[in-house]
Amino acid sequence: MEENIVESKNREIPAFLSWWQGGNRYEDNVSEDGIKLQLDFEKNALYGDKIWAQLYSGIKISYISGYEIFGNHKPLNLEIGIGNGEFIANMAAYKPEENFIGVEVFKKIFKLAEKRANKNETGNIKIIQFDAALILRLMRENTLSNVYVNFPDPWPKKKHKRRRLLKPDFMQLIVSRLKKGGLMQIATDHDDYAEEINENIKEVQGIKSIYDTSFVRKVDDYFPTKYYRKFVQEEGAYFFRYEKL
Ligand SMILES: C[S@@+](CC[C@H](N)C(=O)[O-])C[C@H]1O[C@@H](n2cnc3c(N)ncnc32)[C@H](O)[C@@H]1O
């Protein structure tokens, strides 16, 4: 993680990134008539260096469609913080009729995900090593079928809590990219983070839990990831699944 933060301190930062890379994620620099970023995937993976090389302070960027990435109009799903890629690789194999984009900011883990993604034979997975705050913004509004955030970093220390990803504005950004009926799917094993998500989600407009409650403690259709196996199997996690109205 340090690697990316140090890198960001040494350059002028465009303002659409999350705290990770020193930016302010709330400023909007993406529109219909900006510069098209070249998403030059090597097989199924794209490293952040290739994106950084195209960025400069004040840049205006154009949206990117699923068609430009995959060459077809299959339903589009996004996973934020894919870690070693287990979840997204399984989902892509399980649902070949849909496309999956995965985003992971941490390069070392991304390399593991790359190996998995490159074994995929259905052509429906692409992964990007960058800050999800930008990649989400690059997606047009009302286009995603599902956005998954599995076991986001809990930042347990009090002074680090501000780094947590699932603030109301970030969740509202997720929801803006979902199409009607699309789902924001969040899993965490962390009690305090679950409590914060539960509070923050009340501030997000235009969504409704698919359950009678805000979250459930068990689901039977989840691909177990490293974190799931490590922390959750016995105690259960918190699963939030909210539908865009
Ligand atoms: C606790 S891990 C969980 C990994 C995986 N989802 C799993 O369930 O095994 C959280 C991951 O989110 C990534 N992450 C955190 N902030 C991110 C951001 N802004 N954009 C992309 N990835 C991010 C971290 O690098 C880390 O790999």
The ligand as an ORCA input file, in Angstrom:
! r2SCAN-3c Opt
* xyz 0 1
  C      -9.618     -6.588      2.808
  S      -9.235     -6.695      1.135
  C     -10.496     -7.770      0.470
  C     -10.128     -8.391     -0.849
  C     -11.209     -9.257     -1.511
  N     -12.377     -8.453     -1.861
  C     -11.583    -10.449     -0.669
  O     -12.742    -10.514     -0.234
  O     -10.753    -11.337     -0.456
  C      -9.722     -5.082      0.495
  C      -9.070     -4.771     -0.835
  O      -9.586     -3.536     -1.361
  C      -8.517     -2.851     -2.000
  N      -8.855     -1.406     -2.093
  C      -8.966     -0.528     -1.072
  N      -9.291      0.718     -1.516
  C      -9.409      0.604     -2.865
  C      -9.704      1.541     -3.890
  N      -9.949      2.826     -3.626
  N      -9.733      1.095     -5.171
  C      -9.459     -0.207     -5.451
  N      -9.147     -1.138     -4.520
  C      -9.135     -0.750     -3.241
  C      -7.331     -3.140     -1.111
  O      -6.095     -2.944     -1.745
  C      -7.573     -4.611     -0.738
  O      -6.957     -5.503     -1.625
*
